[in-house]
Amino acid sequence: MKISIIGSGNVGGALAQKFIKAGHTVLIGAKFPLSEKSIKLASQIGEDRFTTIRSAVEQTEVIILATPAPYAIEIAQSLGDTSNKVVIDTMNIVMGRGPAGFSNTSEAILANTLTNDVVKCFNTTGFNNMLDPRYGEQAIDAFVAGDSTKGKAIAQQLAIDAGFENCYDVGGNDKFDLMEQFAFFWINLAMFQGQGREIGFKLLKR
């Protein structure tokens, strides 16, 4: 796939590395001059992968948003023509810090882009688990929500390519809030309850 990642922080950087390793074409949409985080990521994946946000979107079919939640509207409006493109939202509103007027970032993106193929994925665990989703002999699971069948199929494939065991369909757009609550559950355990970042979720069946 041809993928643009908007955001070069921990999450965007982790996903970029995993998708490049899986053989996908990855561009990083960034502001210039490059931030300290962007420069660090460029040293790992190559400066030639960095371009402007609009240029990255124009050259790719899948857009992954991995910026701080308060900038969701601003970033969505900066993407340019997103017609027929899939947007995967990895962001979460934490402690009330998010786009004004929205209870989750995915709805804010839908309201400010030209595509309806918006799904939420890669938001329910830490970037460390994206870099290495394996725990012993098994891997943790990822989860995806959204009305877009096309978007969910792509997100599920990318999750498997990144090393997750499975990527489970949580439901439609009405589950965006639930996905963010699930993310905060991980954050609560990892940060506030002292469990640390090396924890992850797996769906067990019998």
KOLLO-281134 format. One record per residue: x, y, z of N, C-alpha, C in turn. Coordinates in Angstrom, 1 decimal, m for minus. Layout:
N
nx;ny;nz;cax;cay;caz;cx;cy;cz
X;Y;Z;X;Y;Z;X;Y;Z
...
END
This chain:
206
nx;ny;nz;cax;cay;caz;cx;cy;cz
0.8;m1.2;0.0;0.0;0.0;0.0;0.9;1.2;0.0
0.3;2.3;m0.5;0.9;3.6;m0.4;0.3;4.4;0.8
1.1;4.7;1.8;0.6;5.2;3.1;1.2;6.5;3.4
0.4;7.5;3.8;1.0;8.7;4.4;0.6;8.7;5.9
1.6;9.1;6.7;1.5;9.2;8.1;1.6;10.6;8.5
0.6;11.2;9.1;0.6;12.6;9.5;0.9;12.6;11.0
2.1;13.0;11.3;2.6;12.9;12.7;3.8;12.1;12.8
4.9;12.6;13.4;6.1;11.9;13.4;6.6;11.6;14.9
5.6;11.6;15.8;5.9;11.4;17.2;6.0;9.9;17.5
5.8;9.5;18.7;6.0;8.1;19.1;5.1;7.1;18.3
3.8;7.4;18.1;2.9;6.5;17.4;3.2;6.5;15.9
3.2;7.7;15.3;3.5;7.8;13.9;4.8;7.2;13.5
5.9;7.4;14.4;7.2;6.8;14.1;7.2;5.3;14.2
6.5;4.8;15.2;6.4;3.3;15.4;5.7;2.7;14.2
4.6;3.2;13.8;3.8;2.6;12.7;4.6;2.8;11.4
5.3;3.9;11.2;6.1;4.1;10.0;7.2;3.0;9.9
7.9;2.7;10.9;8.9;1.7;10.9;8.3;0.3;10.6
7.2;0.0;11.3;6.6;m1.4;11.0;6.1;m1.5;9.6
5.5;m0.5;9.1;4.9;m0.6;7.7;6.0;m0.7;6.7
7.1;0.1;6.9;8.2;0.0;5.9;8.8;m1.4;6.0
8.9;m1.9;7.1;9.5;m3.3;7.3;8.6;m4.3;6.6
7.3;m4.0;6.6;6.3;m5.0;5.9;6.3;m4.8;4.4
7.0;m3.8;3.9;7.1;m3.6;2.5;6.2;m2.6;1.9
5.5;m1.8;2.7;4.6;m0.7;2.2;5.4;0.5;1.9
4.9;1.3;1.0;5.5;2.6;0.7;5.0;3.7;1.7
5.8;4.3;2.4;5.4;5.2;3.5;6.0;6.6;3.3
5.1;7.6;3.4;5.6;9.0;3.4;5.1;9.6;4.7
5.9;10.5;5.2;5.6;11.2;6.4;5.2;12.7;6.0
4.0;13.0;6.3;3.5;14.4;6.1;3.9;15.3;7.3
4.7;16.3;7.1;5.3;17.1;8.2;5.3;18.5;7.9
5.4;19.3;8.9;5.6;20.8;8.7;7.1;21.0;8.6
7.5;22.1;7.9;8.9;22.4;7.7;9.1;23.8;8.3
10.3;24.0;8.9;11.4;23.1;9.1;11.0;21.9;10.1
11.6;20.8;9.9;11.3;19.6;10.7;11.5;19.8;12.2
10.6;19.2;13.0;10.7;19.3;14.4;11.8;18.3;14.9
12.1;18.4;16.1;13.1;17.5;16.7;12.7;16.1;16.6
11.4;15.7;16.8;10.9;14.4;16.6;11.0;13.9;15.2
10.7;14.8;14.2;10.8;14.5;12.8;12.2;14.2;12.4
13.1;15.0;12.9;14.6;14.8;12.6;15.0;13.4;13.1
14.6;13.1;14.3;15.0;11.8;14.9;14.4;10.6;14.0
13.2;10.8;13.6;12.6;9.7;12.8;13.2;9.6;11.4
13.6;10.8;10.9;14.2;10.9;9.6;15.6;10.1;9.6
16.2;10.2;10.7;17.5;9.5;10.8;17.3;8.0;10.9
16.1;7.5;11.2;15.8;6.1;11.3;15.3;5.5;10.0
14.4;6.3;9.3;13.8;5.8;8.1;14.2;6.5;6.8
15.0;7.6;6.9;15.4;8.3;5.7;14.7;9.6;5.5
15.4;10.7;5.2;14.9;12.0;5.0;14.0;12.1;3.7
14.2;11.2;2.8;13.5;11.2;1.5;12.0;10.8;1.7
11.7;10.3;2.8;10.3;9.9;3.1;9.5;11.1;3.6
10.1;12.2;3.9;9.4;13.4;4.5;9.0;14.4;3.4
7.8;14.9;3.4;7.3;15.9;2.5;6.2;16.7;3.2
5.6;17.6;2.5;4.5;18.4;3.2;3.3;17.5;3.4
2.4;17.9;4.2;1.2;17.1;4.5;0.4;16.9;3.2
0.1;18.0;2.5;m0.7;17.8;1.3;m0.1;17.0;0.2
1.3;17.1;0.1;2.0;16.3;m0.9;1.9;14.8;m0.5
2.1;14.5;0.7;2.0;13.1;1.2;0.6;12.5;0.9
m0.4;13.3;1.2;m1.8;12.8;0.9;m2.0;12.6;m0.5
m1.6;13.5;m1.4;m1.8;13.4;m2.8;m1.1;12.1;m3.4
0.0;11.7;m2.8;0.7;10.5;m3.4;0.3;9.2;m2.8
m0.6;9.2;m1.9;m1.0;7.9;m1.2;m2.5;7.6;m1.2
m2.8;6.4;m0.8;m4.2;6.0;m0.8;m4.7;5.8;0.6
m3.8;5.7;1.6;m4.2;5.5;3.0;m3.5;6.6;3.8
m4.3;7.3;4.6;m3.8;8.3;5.5;m3.9;7.9;6.9
m2.9;8.0;7.7;m2.9;7.7;9.1;m2.6;8.9;9.9
m3.6;9.3;10.7;m3.4;10.5;11.5;m2.9;10.2;12.9
m1.8;10.7;13.3;m1.1;10.4;14.6;m0.6;11.6;15.2
m1.4;12.6;15.3;m1.1;13.9;15.9;m1.8;14.1;17.3
m1.4;15.0;18.1;m2.2;15.2;19.3;m3.7;15.5;19.0
m4.6;15.0;19.8;m6.0;15.1;19.6;m6.5;16.6;19.5
m6.0;17.5;20.2;m6.5;18.9;20.1;m6.3;19.5;18.7
m5.4;18.9;17.9;m5.2;19.4;16.5;m6.0;18.7;15.4
m6.9;17.8;15.8;m7.6;16.9;14.9;m8.3;17.7;13.8
m9.0;18.8;14.1;m9.7;19.6;13.1;m8.7;20.3;12.2
m7.7;20.9;12.8;m6.7;21.6;12.0;m6.0;20.7;11.0
m5.6;19.5;11.5;m4.9;18.6;10.6;m5.9;18.0;9.5
m7.1;17.7;9.9;m8.0;17.2;8.9;m8.3;18.2;7.8
m8.3;19.5;8.1;m8.6;20.5;7.1;m7.3;20.8;6.3
m6.2;20.3;6.7;m4.9;20.6;6.0;m4.6;19.5;5.0
m5.4;18.4;5.0;m5.1;17.2;4.2;m5.3;17.5;2.7
m6.1;18.4;2.3;m6.4;18.6;0.9;m7.5;17.6;0.5
m7.4;17.2;m0.8;m8.5;16.3;m1.4;m8.3;14.9;m0.9
m9.2;14.4;0.0;m9.2;13.1;0.5;m10.2;12.2;m0.1
m10.8;12.6;m1.2;m11.8;11.8;m1.9;m11.3;10.4;m2.3
m12.1;9.4;m2.0;m11.7;8.0;m2.3;m10.5;7.5;m1.5
m10.1;8.2;m0.5;m9.0;7.7;0.3;m9.5;7.3;1.7
m8.7;6.4;2.3;m9.0;5.9;3.6;m8.2;6.6;4.7
m8.9;7.1;5.7;m8.2;7.8;6.8;m8.3;6.9;8.1
m7.2;6.5;8.6;m7.2;5.8;9.9;m6.7;6.7;11.0
m7.6;6.8;12.0;m7.4;7.8;13.1;m6.9;7.0;14.3
m5.7;7.4;14.8;m5.1;6.7;15.9;m5.2;7.6;17.2
m5.9;8.7;17.1;m5.8;9.7;18.2;m6.9;9.4;19.3
m6.6;10.0;20.5;m7.6;9.9;21.6;m7.7;11.2;22.3
m8.9;11.5;22.8;m9.1;12.7;23.7;m8.8;12.2;25.1
m7.8;12.8;25.7;m7.4;12.4;27.1;m7.5;13.6;28.0
m8.2;13.3;29.1;m8.4;14.4;30.1;m9.1;15.6;29.5
m10.0;15.4;28.6;m10.8;16.5;28.0;m10.0;17.3;27.0
m8.8;16.9;26.6;m8.1;17.7;25.6;m8.3;17.1;24.2
m9.2;17.8;23.5;m9.5;17.3;22.1;m10.1;18.4;21.3
m10.6;18.0;20.1;m11.2;19.0;19.2;m12.5;19.6;19.8
m12.6;20.9;19.8;m13.8;21.6;20.4;m15.1;21.1;19.7
m16.1;20.7;20.5;m17.4;20.4;20.0;m17.6;18.9;19.6
m16.5;18.1;19.9;m16.6;16.7;19.5;m16.2;15.8;20.7
m16.9;14.6;20.8;m16.6;13.7;21.9;m15.5;12.7;21.6
m15.1;12.7;20.3;m14.0;11.8;19.9;m13.4;12.4;18.6
m12.1;12.0;18.3;m11.4;12.7;17.2;m11.9;12.2;15.8
m12.4;11.0;15.7;m12.8;10.4;14.4;m14.0;11.2;13.9
m15.0;11.6;14.7;m16.1;12.4;14.3;m15.7;13.8;13.8
m14.6;14.3;14.5;m14.1;15.6;14.0;m13.5;15.5;12.7
m12.8;14.4;12.4;m12.2;14.2;11.1;m13.2;14.0;10.0
m14.3;13.2;10.3;m15.3;13.0;9.3;m16.0;14.3;9.0
m16.1;15.2;9.9;m16.8;16.5;9.7;m15.9;17.5;8.9
m14.6;17.2;8.8;m13.7;18.1;8.2;m12.9;17.6;7.0
m13.3;16.4;6.4;m12.6;15.9;5.3;m13.7;15.5;4.2
m13.2;15.1;3.0;m14.1;14.8;1.9;m14.4;13.3;1.8
m13.8;12.5;2.7;m14.0;11.1;2.6;m14.9;10.6;3.8
m15.7;9.6;3.5;m16.5;8.9;4.6;m15.8;7.7;5.1
m14.6;7.3;4.4;m13.9;6.1;4.8;m12.9;6.4;5.9
m13.5;6.7;7.1;m12.7;7.0;8.3;m12.9;5.9;9.3
m11.9;5.4;9.8;m11.9;4.4;10.9;m11.0;4.7;12.0
m11.2;4.1;13.1;m10.3;4.3;14.3;m9.6;3.0;14.6
m8.3;3.1;14.6;m7.5;1.9;14.9;m6.1;2.3;15.4
m5.4;1.4;16.0;m4.1;1.7;16.6;m4.1;2.7;17.7
m5.3;2.8;18.4;m5.4;3.8;19.4;m5.5;3.2;20.8
m5.6;1.9;20.9;m5.9;1.2;22.2;m4.7;0.7;22.9
m3.5;1.0;22.5;m2.3;0.5;23.2;m1.2;1.5;23.0
m0.1;1.3;23.6;1.0;2.3;23.5;1.9;2.0;22.3
2.7;3.0;22.0;3.6;2.9;20.8;4.6;1.8;21.0
5.0;1.5;22.3;5.9;0.4;22.5;5.3;m0.9;22.0
4.0;m1.1;22.2;3.4;m2.3;21.7;3.2;m2.3;20.2
3.3;m1.2;19.6;3.2;m1.2;18.1;4.6;m1.6;17.6
5.7;m1.1;18.2;7.0;m1.5;17.8;7.2;m3.0;18.1
6.6;m3.6;19.1;6.8;m5.0;19.5;5.5;m5.5;20.2
4.6;m6.0;19.4;3.3;m6.5;19.9;3.4;m7.9;20.5
4.6;m8.5;20.5;4.7;m9.9;21.0;5.0;m10.0;22.5
4.3;m10.9;23.1;4.5;m11.2;24.5;4.7;m12.7;24.6
5.9;m13.1;24.8;6.2;m14.5;24.8;6.0;m15.1;23.4
5.2;m16.1;23.4;5.0;m16.8;22.1;3.7;m16.4;21.4
3.0;m15.3;21.9;1.8;m14.8;21.3;1.9;m13.3;21.2
1.0;m12.8;20.4;1.0;m11.3;20.2;m0.3;m10.8;20.7
m0.3;m9.5;21.1;m1.6;m8.9;21.5;m2.5;m8.6;20.3
m3.7;m8.2;20.6;m4.6;m7.9;19.5;m4.8;m6.4;19.3
m5.3;m6.0;18.1;m5.7;m4.6;17.8;m7.2;m4.6;17.6
m7.8;m3.4;17.5;m9.2;m3.3;17.4;m9.5;m2.1;16.4
m10.6;m2.2;15.7;m11.0;m1.2;14.7;m12.5;m0.9;14.8
m12.8;0.3;14.6;m14.3;0.7;14.5;m14.5;1.7;13.4
m15.7;1.7;12.8;m16.1;2.6;11.8;m17.1;2.0;10.8
m17.8;2.8;10.1;m18.8;2.4;9.2;m18.2;1.9;7.9
m17.0;2.3;7.6;m16.4;2.0;6.3;m15.8;0.6;6.2
m16.5;m0.2;5.4;m16.0;m1.6;5.2;m14.6;m1.6;4.6
m14.4;m0.8;3.6;m13.1;m0.6;3.0;m12.0;m0.2;4.0
m12.3;0.8;4.8;m11.4;1.3;5.8;m11.0;0.2;6.8
m12.0;m0.5;7.3;m11.7;m1.5;8.3;m10.9;m2.7;7.7
m11.1;m3.1;6.5;m10.3;m4.1;5.9;m8.9;m3.7;5.7
m8.6;m2.5;5.4;m7.3;m2.0;5.2;m6.6;m1.9;6.6
m7.3;m1.3;7.6;m6.7;m1.2;8.9;m6.4;m2.6;9.5
m7.3;m3.6;9.3;m7.1;m4.9;9.8;m5.8;m5.5;9.1
m5.6;m5.3;7.8;m4.5;m5.9;7.2;m3.2;m5.2;7.7
m3.2;m3.9;7.9;m2.1;m3.2;8.4;m1.7;m3.6;9.8
m2.7;m3.9;10.6;m2.5;m4.4;12.0;m1.8;m5.7;12.0
m2.2;m6.6;11.1;m1.5;m7.9;11.0;m0.1;m7.7;10.5
0.1;m6.8;9.5;1.4;m6.5;8.9;2.3;m6.0;10.0
1.8;m5.3;11.0;2.6;m4.7;12.1;2.9;m5.7;13.1
2.3;m6.9;13.1;2.6;m7.9;14.0;1.6;m8.3;15.1
0.4;m7.6;15.0;m0.6;m7.9;15.9;m1.2;m9.3;15.6
m1.7;m10.0;16.5;m2.2;m11.3;16.3;m3.5;m11.3;15.4
m4.4;m10.4;15.9;m5.7;m10.2;15.2;m6.1;m8.7;15.3
m7.0;m8.3;14.5;m7.6;m6.9;14.6;m9.1;m7.1;14.6
m9.7;m7.0;15.7;m11.1;m7.3;15.8;m12.0;m6.1;15.5
m13.1;m6.3;14.8;m14.1;m5.3;14.4;m15.0;m5.0;15.6
m14.9;m3.8;16.1;m15.7;m3.4;17.3;m17.1;m2.9;16.9
m17.3;m2.5;15.7;m18.6;m1.9;15.3;m18.4;m0.7;14.4
m19.4;0.1;14.2;m19.4;1.2;13.3;m19.0;2.5;14.0
m19.4;3.6;13.3;m19.0;5.0;13.8;m19.5;5.2;15.3
m20.6;4.5;15.6;m21.2;4.7;16.9;m20.3;4.1;18.0
m19.2;3.4;17.7;m18.3;2.9;18.6;m17.0;3.7;18.7
m16.9;4.8;18.1;m15.7;5.6;18.2;m15.4;6.0;19.7
m16.5;6.4;20.4;m16.3;6.8;21.8;m15.9;5.6;22.6
m16.4;4.5;22.3;m16.0;3.3;23.1;m14.6;2.9;22.9
m14.1;3.1;21.6;m12.7;2.9;21.3;m11.8;3.8;22.1
m12.2;5.1;22.3;m11.4;6.0;23.0;m11.4;5.7;24.5
m12.6;5.2;25.0;m12.7;4.8;26.4;m11.8;3.6;26.7
m11.7;2.7;25.7;m10.9;1.5;25.8;m9.4;1.9;25.9
m9.1;2.9;25.1;m7.7;3.5;25.1;m7.4;4.0;26.5
m8.3;4.8;27.1;m8.1;5.4;28.4;m8.0;4.3;29.5
m8.7;3.2;29.3;m8.5;2.1;30.2;m7.1;1.6;30.2
m6.5;1.5;29.0;m5.1;1.1;29.0;m4.2;2.1;29.6
m4.4;3.4;29.3;m3.6;4.5;29.9;m3.8;4.5;31.4
m5.0;4.3;31.9;m5.2;4.3;33.3;m4.4;3.2;34.0
m4.4;2.0;33.4;m3.7;0.9;34.0;m2.2;1.1;33.9
m1.7;1.6;32.8;m0.3;1.7;32.5;0.3;2.9;33.3
m0.4;4.0;33.3;0.2;5.2;33.9;m0.3;5.5;35.3
m1.6;5.5;35.5;m2.1;6.0;36.8;m2.2;4.9;37.8
m2.3;3.6;37.4;m2.3;2.5;38.3;m0.9;1.8;38.5
0.1;2.3;37.8;1.4;1.9;38.0;1.8;0.5;37.4
1.0;0.0;36.4;1.3;m1.2;35.8;2.4;m1.1;34.8
2.7;0.1;34.3;3.8;0.3;33.3;3.3;0.1;31.9
4.1;0.5;30.9;3.7;0.4;29.5;3.7;m1.0;28.9
4.4;m1.9;29.5;4.6;m3.2;28.9;3.4;m4.1;29.3
2.2;m3.7;28.9;1.0;m4.4;29.1;0.2;m4.3;27.8
m0.7;m5.3;27.5;m1.5;m5.2;26.3;m2.7;m6.1;26.5
m3.6;m6.0;25.5;m4.9;m6.7;25.6;m5.0;m7.8;24.5
m5.6;m8.9;24.9;m5.7;m10.0;24.0;m7.1;m10.6;24.2
m7.9;m10.9;23.1;m9.2;m11.5;23.2;m9.0;m13.0;23.2
m9.4;m13.7;24.3;m9.3;m15.1;24.4;m10.6;m15.8;24.2
m10.6;m17.0;23.5;m11.8;m17.7;23.2;m11.7;m19.1;23.6
m12.9;m19.7;23.9;m13.0;m21.1;24.2;m14.3;m21.7;23.9
END
